[in-house]
Amino acid sequence: MRITSKGQVTIPQAIREQAGLHPNCEVQFRLVGEQVVLEKTDGQAEQRGEEALMRLRGHRPRQGLSTEAILALCRGEP
């Protein structure tokens, strides 16, 4: 198996099925000694980001907002 010029590889179907990896599944890479380990993650970081975006939807950007005001909007604070 070769790595493409973009750093991509194809995970064989049998391995994807055994590991429960499906399209749009969240994974991460770790170095363990000299080995690269691919592991499935729960995707919570992505869910938190999506929730923050949902809270901001419908809010028009306002000029002059401070960083604290923007963070308060992200947290869902009034």
N, C-alpha and C positions, 0 to 999 in steps of 0.2 A: 504494500500500500504506500502511496506517495502523498506528500503534502503538496497542495497546489501553490502557485506563486502568491495567492491570497491567504495562505495559511489554513486552507480548508482540507478536511478529510471526510470520507464517507464512512459512517459507522455501519457495518454490515447489518442487514435486516434482522437476522437471527439474534444478534446481540442487542439491538434496539428493543426487540420484543421481550427478550428475557429480562432486560433491565427496566422495562416499562417506560422507555423513552418514546415520546410521540411528538409530532409537530408542535411547535411553540412551547415545548416543555423547557423549564428552566434548568440549566446545568452550570457547573463551575469546574474550573481546572485548578489542581493543586500540584505542587511538587513534593514528592515524598522521596527523599534521597535523590537518586538520579532518575526516578520514574515520574511520569506525568499521569495523574489520576483524574479521570472525568467522573463527576458524581452529580446525581440528580439533586436539585434543591427544591425547597417548598415554594419559591417564588414570592415570598412575603414582601421583599423589597419592591418588586414591581407593583404589587397590590397597593402598597402604601403610596407609591407615586401616582398610580391611577386614581386613588381616592382623593389625593390632594388636587389633582387636575379637575376632578368632578366638582369639588368644592369651589374651585376658581371659575369654572364655566359660568357664563352669564354675568360675571363681573367684568366691567369694562376697565381697561387699564387707565389709571389716573396718574397724571403727572404730579410729581412732587411727593410721592409716597416714600416714606422712610423704609429702611430695611426692616425695622421692627414691625411696621404696619404690614408690610408684605408677608413677613413670617406669621403674623397674627392671622392674616387671611388664609394662609396655608394650613394653619392649625384649626381653622374653623371658628376662630374667636370673633366676636362682633366688632 
